[in-house]
Amino acid sequence: MSTKTVLLYSDDPQVRDRMRLAIGEHPAPDLEVEFVEASTYGECVTLVDDYEIDLLVLDGEATPGGGLGVARQLKDEIDECPPCCVVIARSADRWLAAYARVDGTLLHPLDPFETAKVISTLLRDDSPVAA
């Protein structure tokens, strides 16, 4: 079984908890996930620089740095940026996600089945996915 590291970003610890619960420790039978958490853009960059992160799950509603802005900046600044999945509040924000070059999107509130499907796909390869 493969263990993957997923970085959860939100300024709100309750949102990070909901992300962790929706993803689960085993989003698929062949995948095991360990989590690291960041509440600021600076923490995201430090964790991506210092650890082998397999996937970033970013809160699009975080403040002051929203997940879409964080994703775009990381994609611009890091040559081999891990795949990014942004949790957005409105499906209409998918055009912003495309601009930010995210690899997948999920909608608030998170559905555990759809979340596991998107996260598993992103951890296996970097095909764009939207839920």
Secondary structure, DSSP 8 states (H G I E B T S, - for coil): -EEEEEEEE-S-HHHHHHHHHHH-S-SBTTEEEEEEEESSHHHHHHHHHHS--SEEEEETT-SSS-HHHHHHHHHHH-TT---EEEEES-GGGHHHHHHTT-SEEEESS--HHHHHHHHHHHHH----EE-
